[in-house]
Amino acid sequence: KDPPADGAGPHRGELGRAHAGRRPTMFLCFCCAPSADKACSGVGFVEHLPAASDAAAVSADEKLAADEKLAAGETLPADTFIADLRGEPGREVGARLEALPPCPAIFVASISDDPRTIFGAYNAKAPEHRRIRGGDFIIAAGGESDMARMQELLRTQSCNVTVRRPVTREVTVQKGGLALGLEIKYEPSGKSIAVVKIKDGGAAQVAGVDIRPGDRIVAVNGEAGQVGLMLAEMKKSDGPTLTISRIAVG
């Protein structure tokens, strides 16, 4: 079945097959940039899914332990920093953020450089190595690493966030007549695909490639930025090359 049209609800399946009636994913979308003829200050949460997988729970526990260490006075890892995103009420956020379990962090899909937005204003003042970039992960908001609490705090458009740079790699999966064997979650209008499970007997498992639950697929055969294009490449290619984004272990 072809990928659903843009704007349809979130989906879960193997290799992008839409499954009606399944529990929705979490998806968090902020307006990306102010329009010249239309003011926009809203934060839209399309769907919520409070449950998380065991893998997500383990990762969340690891992040919480790291936060406790930081609170005790330990320094932040080199790939992690805190950004002050406190802004004026009603001001645009200026970023598209995606929350798809089992990945325990919020993925920064895109970001505006417009200084009138909260993200844009922060980046305009921050040094180069502390600017938030598309592809980064938000692992805590207002000191909270629980996904539901992070979403709630980001709704207020006034909090500090802990940002971690991703680790990216390319892996090629030769199907050899097998199904790709990835259970995935995605929002059709999003820019990333979350890996939920590596299926036994599928090409990814048989090939032994380094793909893990919680990884984000951000490009397939060089196609990036649109879930539909990535899904199409995953289906038609006998040996798709997946660009995987992963939260670095702090």
C-alpha positions, 0 to 999 in steps of 0.5 A, spaced: 500 500 500 502 506 498 504 511 503 498 515 506 497 522 503 500 528 507 496 530 513 494 523 514 494 521 521 501 517 524 502 510 522 506 504 525 507 498 520 513 494 517 516 498 511 511 504 511 504 499 511 499 504 514 495 500 519 488 503 520 486 502 528 493 502 531 495 506 537 497 513 534 504 515 535 506 521 539 508 527 534 509 534 536 509 539 531 511 547 531 510 552 526 517 553 522 517 560 520 512 566 521 508 568 515 508 575 511 501 575 511 499 570 517 501 571 524 502 564 527 504 563 535 501 556 536 504 549 538 500 543 535 500 536 538 497 532 533 497 525 537 499 522 544 501 515 546 503 515 553 506 508 553 513 507 551 517 500 549 522 497 554 528 500 550 525 507 551 524 506 558 531 503 559 534 509 555 529 514 559 532 511 565 539 512 562 538 519 561 535 521 568 541 518 571 545 523 567 541 528 569 542 527 576 549 527 575 549 533 572 545 536 578 550 533 582 555 538 579 558 534 573 560 537 567 556 536 560 558 531 555 562 535 549 556 533 545 550 536 550 549 543 552 543 547 555 539 552 551 535 558 554 529 558 550 525 562 554 521 567 550 515 572 550 508 569 550 505 568 543 512 568 540 513 563 534 517 557 536 520 557 530 522 549 529 518 543 527 519 537 533 517 530 532 516 525 538 516 518 536 517 512 541 521 508 542 526 514 541 526 517 548 528 524 545 524 529 541 527 530 534 529 537 531 526 536 524 527 543 522 529 550 525 528 557 522 533 562 522 528 567 523 530 571 529 523 573 530 522 566 533 524 563 539 529 558 536 531 563 531 533 568 536 537 563 541 541 561 535 542 568 533 546 570 539 549 563 541 556 561 539 556 556 533 558 550 537 552 551 541 547 553 536 541 548 535 541 544 528 536 540 524 537 533 526 539 534 534 535 531 539 532 534 545 533 530 551 530 534 557 526 540 557 525 544 564 530 539 567 524 534 565 526 528 561 519 524 561 516 525 554 510 527 556 513 532 561 517 535 555 511 536 551 507 539 556 513 544 558 515 546 550 507 547 549 509 553 554 514 556 549 518 558 555 523 553 558 531 551 558 532 545 553 538 540 554 540 538 547 544 533 544 548 532 538 546 526 534 551 520 531 549 518 524 551 513 520 549 509 513 548 502 513 546 498 507 541 492 507 541 487 502 534 484 502 536 478 498 529 476 497 527 478 504 522 483 507 527 489 510 524 486 517 523 493 520 517 495 524 517 503 524 513 509 526 512 515 522 508 521 521 506 522 514 508 529 514 514 528 518 521 528 516 524 522 520 522 514 521 522 511 528 525 504 528 521 500 533 523 493 532 528 489 528 524 483 526 527 476 526 528 473 519 528 479 516 533 482 511 536 487 517 536 482 522 539 476 517 545 481 515 546 483 522 547 491 520 547 496 526 540 498 527 537 499 533 530 500 536 529 508 537 534 509 531 531 515 527 531 513 519 533 520 516 534 518 509 534 513 504 538 512 498 540 520 499 532 521 499 531 526 505 526 531 508 520 527 506 517 520 509 513 518 503 520 519 499 524 515 504 518 509 504 518 509 497 526 508 496 525 502 502 520 499 498 523 499 491 530 498 492 533 491 493 539 494 497 537 500 500 542 505 504 539 508 510 542 514 514 541 512 521 541 518 526 542 515 534 542 519 540 549 519 543 551 516 549 552 521 554 
